[in-house]
């Protein structure tokens, strides 16, 4: 299975913010959308960074409540690891595990085109396992 197959099922929309938005803006958006990460872009689908709930918690732990007034650019991860639609999901799982990432942006021609979460990967894998089990049951029943 490839990354594109997951995106075809879940959709290609990605929640983004600009680097000059505040951590408070990001926190409100994450809560409103029920997500754990926002991709930081320049507005033209060029990835500048990624900001997760963990990043916000670390900033508040270090700086107190005033951290929420800070710009996202001060606390985002700038060295963003990405995948492409043709990457295999197994490879994506390995990279997410090794890097301890829960979200990876998907790029095409250098531009953001989707995002994959660990939940998306698990859901996809469970679907594959259920299909395999069903095929095996059908095979045994027909033997």
C-alpha positions as CSV (number, residue, x, y, z in Angstrom):
1,X,0.0,0.0,0.0
2,X,1.2,3.5,-0.8
3,X,0.6,6.9,0.9
4,X,-1.6,8.0,-2.0
5,X,-4.1,5.2,-1.1
6,X,-4.5,6.6,2.4
7,X,-4.9,10.1,1.2
8,X,-7.5,8.9,-1.4
9,X,-9.5,7.6,1.5
10,X,-9.1,10.3,4.1
11,X,-8.7,13.3,1.9
12,X,-6.0,15.8,1.0
13,X,-7.0,18.8,3.1
14,X,-4.4,20.0,5.6
15,X,-4.8,22.6,8.4
16,X,-2.1,25.2,8.1
17,X,-1.1,28.5,9.8
18,X,1.4,31.1,9.0
19,X,4.6,31.5,11.1
20,X,3.5,34.8,12.6
21,X,0.3,33.4,14.1
22,X,0.6,32.9,17.9
23,X,0.8,29.7,19.9
24,X,-2.7,30.7,21.3
25,X,-4.0,30.8,17.7
26,X,-2.6,27.4,17.1
27,X,-3.9,25.9,20.3
28,X,-7.4,27.2,19.5
29,X,-7.3,25.8,16.0
30,X,-6.1,22.4,17.2
31,X,-8.9,22.2,19.7
32,X,-11.6,23.4,17.3
33,X,-10.5,20.9,14.6
34,X,-9.8,18.0,17.0
35,X,-6.3,17.6,15.6
36,X,-2.8,17.3,17.1
37,X,-0.6,19.1,14.6
38,X,-0.7,22.1,12.3
39,X,1.6,22.6,9.3
40,X,3.2,26.0,9.1
41,X,3.3,27.4,5.5
42,X,4.1,30.6,3.7
43,X,0.6,30.5,2.2
44,X,1.7,29.0,-1.1
45,X,1.9,25.4,0.2
46,X,5.6,25.7,0.9
47,X,6.3,24.0,4.3
48,X,8.2,26.2,6.7
49,X,7.6,24.1,9.8
50,X,5.3,21.9,11.8
51,X,3.8,22.6,15.3
52,X,2.3,20.0,17.5
53,X,0.5,19.9,20.8
54,X,3.7,18.8,22.4
55,X,5.5,21.9,21.1
56,X,2.9,24.1,22.7
57,X,3.1,22.2,26.0
58,X,6.9,22.5,26.0
59,X,6.8,26.2,25.4
60,X,4.2,26.8,28.2
61,X,6.3,24.6,30.5
62,X,9.4,26.6,29.8
63,X,7.9,30.1,29.6
64,X,4.6,30.0,31.4
65,X,1.3,31.3,30.0
66,X,3.1,34.2,28.2
67,X,4.4,31.6,25.7
68,X,0.9,31.6,24.2
69,X,1.6,35.1,22.9
70,X,4.8,33.9,21.1
71,X,4.8,33.5,17.3
72,X,4.6,29.9,16.0
73,X,8.0,30.4,14.2
74,X,9.7,30.6,17.6
75,X,8.5,27.1,18.7
76,X,7.8,25.1,15.5
77,X,10.0,22.3,14.2
78,X,11.8,23.7,11.2
79,X,13.5,20.5,9.9
80,X,10.2,18.8,8.8
81,X,10.4,15.2,7.6
82,X,8.0,14.6,4.7
83,X,6.8,11.8,2.5
84,X,5.6,11.6,-1.1
85,X,2.5,9.9,-2.3
86,X,4.4,7.1,-3.9
87,X,6.1,6.1,-0.6
88,X,5.1,2.7,0.7
89,X,3.1,2.8,4.0
90,X,5.6,0.3,5.6
91,X,8.4,2.7,5.0
92,X,6.3,5.5,6.4
93,X,5.6,3.5,9.5
94,X,9.3,2.8,10.0
95,X,10.2,6.5,9.6
96,X,7.4,7.6,12.0
97,X,8.6,5.1,14.6
98,X,12.3,5.9,14.3
99,X,11.7,9.7,14.4
100,X,8.9,9.4,17.0
101,X,6.6,11.5,14.7
102,X,2.8,11.2,14.9
103,X,2.3,13.3,11.7
104,X,4.1,13.6,8.4
105,X,3.3,16.1,5.7
106,X,3.0,14.7,2.2
107,X,4.6,16.8,-0.6
108,X,4.3,16.7,-4.3
109,X,6.6,18.8,-6.5
110,X,7.9,20.5,-3.3
111,X,4.4,21.6,-2.2
112,X,2.2,20.4,0.6
113,X,-0.6,18.2,-0.7
114,X,-1.7,16.2,2.4
115,X,-0.8,14.9,5.8
116,X,-0.7,11.4,7.3
117,X,-1.2,10.7,11.0
118,X,-0.2,7.6,12.9
119,X,-4.0,7.1,13.3
120,X,-4.4,7.1,9.6
121,X,-1.7,4.4,9.3
122,X,-3.2,2.2,12.0
123,X,-6.7,2.5,10.4
124,X,-5.2,1.6,7.0
125,X,-3.3,-1.4,8.4
126,X,-6.3,-2.7,10.4
127,X,-8.3,-2.5,7.1
128,X,-5.7,-4.6,5.4
129,X,-5.6,-7.2,8.2
130,X,-9.4,-7.5,8.1
131,X,-9.4,-8.0,4.4
132,X,-6.7,-10.6,4.7
133,X,-8.5,-12.5,7.4
134,X,-11.8,-12.4,5.4
135,X,-10.0,-13.7,2.3
136,X,-8.5,-16.5,4.4
137,X,-11.9,-17.4,5.9
138,X,-13.4,-17.5,2.5
139,X,-10.6,-19.7,1.2
140,X,-10.9,-22.1,4.1
141,X,-14.7,-22.3,3.7
142,X,-14.4,-23.1,0.0
143,X,-11.8,-25.8,0.5
